[in-house]
Amino acid sequence: MTDNRRPPAPHPAERARTIAARGGRAALLPSDGTENRVTPLLHHVHARGDATILLPDDHPLTKAAEGGEITAMLEVADHAAVPLREPVRGLLWVTGWLRTMDPHEARAACLEVADERPDPRLLDVGHGASVLRLCPASLVVADAEGTTSLRPELFAQADPDPFHRQEDHWLRHLELSHRDVVGLLAQHLPDDLRGGHVRPLGLDRFGLRLRVEAADSDHDVRIAFSRPVSTSNELAVELRRLMGCPFLAQRR
């Protein structure tokens, strides 16, 4: 009998927190029916689910949110570490109420962001840039694992993946310097995907994700670890196991 169970993966709230912590490209979409996508000067999604957003002082959204809250959605895209035909690995949407903060609130918000993510663009506040706060009503995460709606409190209770800061560097290193390792990992792919171009797509505490770029379509495959890992040493052991290192098999 074929086992059709999906490999274990992070909880949707954890995946959402990881996308937020990686801080990918963002777009702000006001709910005024215009469908205009606004690229913020800076965005930061906090652990609570609310977002701090920088826009120019003279931007229409900045002015519109000065007189009171308006509804808007922040879209954060999680891009792959290596160049792919379809580079977006996942999306996080935060929908809620947007308002422009007064100067005192703006300074406090900038200090809070700087504690987590120092950025020179924060120095533009008060010098051509305004701070807006998006208070969440709901969050949605969408990726290869599925699309899930999250309550803000569930998002706040989760933690980002322990490897989210190192993931890009490790995946680029695999792609550029260790194609032999990628080839060994590809032995875990289904037979019908063996002929495509295999690329390292993602890494988390539950496993490794590979993108297979075939002639007519792309396929994402999750290769599970034998157990969840939380340190680089545990990760190295699992990668060696997936590569089929004989000395590790003897030790185990």
C-alpha positions, 0 to 999 in steps of 0.5 A: 500500500502506498503511504500518501501522508505528507512529510512533517512540516512547521505549523502554519503559524510558525511558517508565518512567523518565519516569513515575517522574520525574514522581512522579504519584499512588501506591498501595501494594498489599501482597501479603497477599490483602486488595487494600487500596490504601494511599496513601503520605504520600510516594513517590519512585522512584529511578533504580535502581528502588528506592522510598522510601516514607513511611507513618505510624508506626502504619500496619499495613504499617509494623509488618509490615515492621519484623520483616523484608521483606514483598512489595508493589507500588507503583503510580505513575499518570501523569496528563494535564496537562489535564482529560480523561474518562480522565486516566491516561496510563500506569502504572508498577508496581514489585514487590519487597520492602518493609521499614521502615528504622531511624532511621539508614537513614531519615535517609540515605534522606531526604537522598537524596530531598531531593537529587532532590526537596525536599519538606516532608513529609520533615520528618515523619520521626521525628515521626509518619512512618516510612521504608520501602524497596521493593527491586525484583524487577521493573517493568512499564510500561503506556501507549498504546504497550503493556505491558512488563516491565522488569528493574531494571537496564534501568530504571536504564540509561535516562533520563527524557524531556528534557522531562518537567519542562516538559511539563505547563506546555506542554500546559496552555498549548496547551490554554488559550491556543493552541486554534488551534495544537491545530487546526493539529496536528489536521490530522495526524489520520486522517480518521475522527477529525477530528470529535472534541474534540482535546486535547493529551495528551503530549509527548516527544522523539519527538513529540506525542500528542493525545487525541481524545474522541469521543461513544462512545470516546477515541482516542490518536494519536502524531504523530511529529517528523521526528527526535528532539529534545532542546532547546526550540529543536529542539522549536519547529522541529518544532512549526512544521513540524507546524503547516505554517508556510510560512516554515519550509518555505521555509527547509528 
